[in-house]
Amino acid sequence: MADSIIVGGGPAGLSAAICLARYNRRVLVFDTGHGRSTHHQVNRNYLGFPGGIATVELRELATRQLSDYPAAQVLRHAVTGAEGDAERGFTVHTQSQEFRARTLILATGVLDHFPHFPGWERYVGESMFWCIACDGYENRGREILVVGHTDAAAAEAMQMHSLSDRVRLLTNSHRNEISEVLCRRLRAAGIPVLHDQIHTVEGDKGQLRTVVTRGGERLSLDALFSIQGATPETRLAAQLGVLLAPSGYIQVDTEQKTSVEAVYAAGDVTSLHSHQVSAAVHEGSQAASAANYFLYPPELKSA
Ligand SMILES: Cc1cc2nc3c(=O)[nH]c(=O)nc-3n(C[C@H](O)[C@H](O)[C@H](O)COP(=O)(O)OP(=O)(O)OC[C@H]3O[C@@H](n4cnc5c(N)ncnc54)[C@H](O)[C@@H]3O)c2cc1C
């Protein structure tokens, strides 16, 4: 029986693992290597890295840092199921084996709904982005295509307009759900809205040059900001009976406790507002502290 099983080896899971390892806990981290932190982006807003650091490199550094602790192990397996409770402990299932632990940290991230066209993954983090705080600054003054059919996309286009006056919005959906208020604001700001869908793109080495729509428009661009939403990876949480917020993300308190005792959640899968590496690292370490406290024998607890 391990002290803690962490599902997800992105910034949140690795941060939790390092903190728990430093409390001398036996930790198993499961990771399939397909998350927000596995694309091509460079993080320029994470403290301590002049010029930025590729998220993939940050993961590699953290994994190396974790390897200093023999009681922590990273396993490249997908966790397909989870069950148990605080009294009996938890069991997680992979395709071939079961593993047990007294506490569980869910750091499973989200699945982003980027536009899909042949080779789309090559562009993510290079010239296809989703968050203004992450990649807006580098794209100031450039030709921006915001993609999405909701008020969130319209709001992103308006915000991008503070960084560039060459912003366009493409709904990329058969629906256009942008409210009249936002339509008025887009018009007033001079942001063209095209209600059409992506057919194909032209570009090379990760740099988008042209989006060709089904209607035959050719839209030149330097960067695409996709505001098409994301689905939090909450399947294991649901199996454990963990409460989700109305947004569909895992409901946690400020210590990263979920509604199920000894189950914690950290990073982008939680309902907390900021989905950034800095927040994921903080939430991971917070979840580790809460799990470590749970693992203390009663005489070490304050009450
Ligand atoms: C293009 C782009 C640019 C970005 N730029 C920035 C930036 O500049 N600054 C910034 O702060 N943030 C940025 N972000 C956001 C940042 O990458 C995320 O906030 C961060 O990766 C969240 O970390 P996480 O550990 O919660 O989730 P993730 O990084 O998504 O990691 C989750 C991990 O869990 C694993 N996993 C999920 N389910 C299972 C399972 N059942 N079994 C085993 N493993 C599982 C996945 O394989 C994945 O490796 C960017 C994101 C994107 C996509």
The ligand as a Gaussian input file, in Angstrom:
#p B3LYP/6-31G(d) Opt

LIG

0 1
 C       -0.885000      26.053000     -26.039000
 C       -0.830000      26.234000     -24.562000
 C       -0.072000      27.249000     -24.023000
 C       -0.017000      27.428000     -22.660000
 N        0.783000      28.418000     -22.153000
 C        0.882000      28.587000     -20.839000
 C        1.736000      29.607000     -20.310000
 O        2.414000      30.330000     -21.042000
 N        1.777000      29.750000     -18.956000
 C        1.034000      28.959000     -18.122000
 O        1.127000      29.128000     -16.897000
 N        0.222000      27.994000     -18.601000
 C        0.128000      27.787000     -19.927000
 N       -0.692000      26.817000     -20.415000
 C       -1.542000      26.058000     -19.473000
 C       -0.747000      24.985000     -18.744000
 O       -0.092000      24.148000     -19.679000
 C       -1.701000      24.198000     -17.838000
 O       -2.294000      25.106000     -16.911000
 C       -0.955000      23.122000     -17.063000
 O       -0.344000      22.201000     -17.947000
 C       -1.903000      22.379000     -16.112000
 O       -1.195000      21.368000     -15.464000
 P       -1.945000      20.050000     -14.942000
 O       -0.880000      19.241000     -14.296000
 O       -3.148000      20.410000     -14.174000
 O       -2.506000      19.318000     -16.251000
 P       -1.756000      18.727000     -17.544000
 O       -0.533000      19.497000     -17.840000
 O       -2.806000      18.659000     -18.589000
 O       -1.323000      17.267000     -17.109000
 C       -2.268000      16.257000     -16.864000
 C       -1.581000      14.919000     -17.063000
 O       -2.459000      13.890000     -16.582000
 C       -2.325000      12.760000     -17.429000
 N       -3.533000      11.933000     -17.254000
 C       -4.819000      12.326000     -17.360000
 N       -5.655000      11.307000     -17.108000
 C       -4.875000      10.235000     -16.821000
 C       -5.138000       8.875000     -16.470000
 N       -6.386000       8.414000     -16.338000
 N       -4.092000       8.036000     -16.249000
 C       -2.798000       8.476000     -16.346000
 N       -2.490000       9.767000     -16.679000
 C       -3.505000      10.625000     -16.904000
 C       -2.156000      13.354000     -18.825000
 O       -1.529000      12.434000     -19.670000
 C       -1.293000      14.603000     -18.526000
 O        0.072000      14.321000     -18.712000
 C       -0.752000      26.582000     -21.789000
 C       -1.513000      25.548000     -22.327000
 C       -1.559000      25.360000     -23.693000
 C       -2.359000      24.238000     -24.261000

